[in-house]
Amino acid sequence: MLSRPPAPAGNPPGVGPQIVLAVLCGGYAVGAAFGWGSPEVAAIMGDFGLSFAAFLAAFSCGLYARKRRTRFRPAWMLFAASSGMAGLGNGVWGWYEVIQGTTVPSPCLADFCFLLFAPPAIVGLLVLAKRPVTRAGWVCLGLDSWLIAGSLVTLSWSLALAHTAHFQGRSVAQSALSLAYPLLDIVLVSMVLALHFRRSSVHRSAINTAVAALALTVLCDALFSSPLLREHYRSGQILDAGWFAGSMLLAYAPWVARRAGEECPEEDVKPARRVPPHGSRPIAGSLAALTPYLAAAVCTLGILTNVLDGRRIDRVVLFTGCTVVLALVVRQGIMLLDNITLTQELAQKENHFRSLVQGSSDVIMIAAPTGVLRYVSPAAAGVYGRDAEELVGSELASLIHPEDLGRVVHEVRRFLAAAPEDEPTTRIECRFRAGEQRSGGDGWLNVESTVNRHHGGLIFNSRDVTERVRLQAQLQHNASHDALTDLPNRALFTERVTQAVTGRRASDHDTAVLYIDLDGFKQVNDTIGHQAGDELLVQAARRLGDSVRSGDIAARLGGDEFAALITGDGTRDRAAREFRIHEIADRLRIKLSEPYRIDGRDVRVAASIGVAFADPGVSPAGLLRNADLAMYRAKQAGKGRVELYAPQMQSEVAHRAELATKLRTALHDGAFTLLHQPVVELAGGRVTAVAAHARWRSAQGILFTPAEFLRVGDRGRFTDDGERAAELDRWQLEAAVEQAAVRHRAGYPVPVAVRLSARRLLDHALSPKGVESLLTRHGLPSRALVLELSDSDSRIPLDDLERRLVALRRLGVRIALDGFGSGYAAISALRRLPVDVLRLDRGLVDGVVESARLHKITAGLLRIAGDLGMQSVADGVDLPEQVLALRSMGCTHGMGMAFSGPLDEHRLRRSLTHAHYPVPDLPGQSRAVVLTGSGLPVRHGGPAGPDSLMHPPLRSNSETSVPPT
């Protein structure tokens, strides 16, 4: 089931050098077999040819050792020295035979060179061998070498070496030399065999080639040591072909690694570990374990050879055999102790891992390739609520939730098909069947498992993540739902609207969004508290959720704003769809407007609903914006009603945005100016105060009131335009205080009245500390400032407004109530608020002369003001008859075109210099001539009387001519 590792990258070994090597060795063997054509050529090829091959091997190994910095560099240097000795020995041999034409003496320099061939090669093989990591390993390596060498000595001594040692007619040096060759060869063979089973895994091809070269050389040496072959040996014979091939192989050996792509140093190489098939054992490891017993068998064979020949057992054979047996016993003792130590370590590791597995909080399961569980750790009882013995033997597929099984099987197959080194593990999350004590009511747990391979099967390291999954689901729910009402929030509602608009069918043009706002909700928070307001929102959300259809969506967008998405039913008729949606919206309005039972009392709020349809070409954001516009149109039209979106609403919004932009630009560029209208004492005409009015200077030089701009500010909520209107009010107050302070320093100490709404008076900028700081900064006494309350909005809590006005009066600022007499709200404000001045509404002044009923009402209101000790100011006094009527009723002050309109600073100071305006006299009294440009009636002679008063044409309150500069 597991795929093989990919082949290592790199080019395959080249066959060109191998072909050349085979041609050279084969040509030499053919030439040696046929005697090279003549004895002279045979002698040259047998001596100098072997010398050339040996020197070539020495040069090749030395060059590689110089270029390649690996830990095997000393071995190749030793092989170069060994080959150099062989080349020198063959050269000396050729000197005697070819150059001098004499018989090679024995012993001579060539013999010593040949003897020096073996020691460097032996040490080089030790360098190539895998180094033992323990002292016992080094001892076993030495014992294995001796076991091989001793067995070969025993066998060869019994067969041939004993005859060589007792050969008559030879000197001691010749006998020693005859024995030295085979003994060194035996040692070299022992190292070759030991290296075969202990060779390093790095540069394996190069090491195998070098071992083969040395083995071929030792074989030829062994044949040469035989007395029969040595007596008849001549240079250039077939035996030289073996030595030639061994030298050429050794010359080629170091470069095999480079051609095979194995030239990296050992410390940089991490070969992929090949996983053996299940149940197989490495052959090399088995042969290495049998090496001591094979050596003992060879030694026994040597002894049996002497016994079967009827010869007396030689002392050398006896001594060698005893040392071999002793080495075998010692080695077995070491191996026994090593096995005992390994067994103890294995037992400790097994206990350690068993403790880890059994004590782990994760469940560890081993599944066979068939999917049957072979092992389950005891943690299954705590995690799954099922005993491990109960799960063993079960099929894994029967424990996984059917809805997750297909995904798990697909992931397992993909994981098994991948290469182990590319993907050693994978993660799987699924629902797992649990026991009754951990079922949680549904019998399934969310389990996360780390999966590893195990002998063709799988190991599952599993943990219970049910709480984490539940927490993630709860977090996702909280992120998309309102925390108070548990309805979908704005983000989720916008997503559902997007899905409905972009994914709806072509026939679903009657899909609509309902934008809902609770009228009067802020008053609920202000009167009975925010906790009651939250309870009202919860009940409203419950009513809304119960009222919409199952396929529709209700959401809370924030504050007291809700929304509903009503999906269409394919109606194409526009009138029919509008009737259907309007009916649904009206039903929701009625339901939401029913009384709410909170803390034992009935609380009533109304619902304003705006409806917008998902017409073709309308984006989700545009659909929500259209519904919002329709909802505000419903609030402007009287609240508690349903309005359908119409395209002209957007144009109105664009117009208001344009006006807001103009207002913003005018504030930024300083296009606003301040005019002041005198407040005149009706009894004597003295100017007692001035009222500040903001004007906007148009491009043509005409001054207009900012009423149009201010209308876009307060539409039931505090918008960006409302902020701009508040900015205009702050500018008006500061400019009025600054100019009044300048007039005070110039000798005109008249108070200035600034008209502000109740909402503005509650702003943080108009706090008592802020007003005090403003007056102090400009040096204006607090008694010279009058703040006029322009309205008493029902949404503004009177308690907060009363506290703010009381704090302002403590500073010395006077409070005026503007528009008195226009409704019940004014009477309620008069009853609760600290007021110093009452300004009669223009509607009372306009008809006070013509209407007897209005005359009585105005007189009653003025009587109330007098009884309360307040000053009274009549607004809009434009006619002399109004001056006379109001003065007769007890009104103390007035302002209007009967005296003067709003004046710029130059005309105002001129007016304050005279300090008085003429007032109409009673019938029979003389009339005074008014100041030019004052706007008062002018007498043209004739008898005195009302009919003799001529009035100049009145100008609009929204336009004032620009004074000359």
Disulfide bonds with the S-S distance in Angstrom:
none
